[in-house]
Amino acid sequence: MHLPTISILLALAALVTAAPPSLHASGAIPANSTTTSLLQRSQGETSGLVYFCPGYNFSPIGKCYKFATKYNTCFTVQGEAKGKISSFMPDVGIKCRVYTDILCSQAGMKIYYPGYADVGIIGMNDKIASFKCWSN
């Protein structure tokens, strides 16, 4: 009767002291390991989310993005999204201005919720290079 109890205890002790597998060996990616295609220009207060896609009507031709913005902060679009934004939507309660330059310095177009399923309506299809958002 003692032998099965000792065997179970030894097996449990081995499991408790076993080291977790390497993330790289298992192919897992840490939950807090994220990448973004945007370059933040300055700091501000958290304002909300913006959504943008390379396809019209927020269709994910390629990859759509959901990005946490900060008030009065310029974000430069980079990576896969660069020159490929066809739909853009800020969260309820914030407004954004989208720009054709990377520094949010030229004249831009304002976008309010629910945004545009086709930013070509405002002459910005595949031209959004940066954006900045504020509270409504």
Steps between C-alpha positions, in 0.01 A plus 500: 500500500792734563663430164219653285478803729875559483497454120221755462677749727826461308322549168327815628829635638664448160219692327515790746875544468511460121602816314245645256584446133678773309263732313713472188512121516122472526433763235293706745518878499467699824160672530663837556724464195338725241614690198348803338528663165481847650769731625394719792624859474417642846329412827143584598208368702333177391208586276357182351533270205516547126433226246630497145520251217655476155162396355184704452218444751759386755566180308826341610683482167833429660471611863271739688632694799349601835725751668488680838559870445591787729355851488690746285762242402620453143525141379683422177367205303777251426550138400232308313240776547718773346324640194220243521222643719158499330270509807550683830284525816570668835322390818183672617592824679823575316578672173810454291673695229675297231796640308689421179836589660674298772523783756132603531605845385319561170128566464306186584146369493290456817336165561234438768330176603378296308783596267518419132461156345663665196744781580513565125184707560722758672788452254714293738493146356846347542633847595477502881858529625427617856213588733428681826191466724320711764190484718178616329 
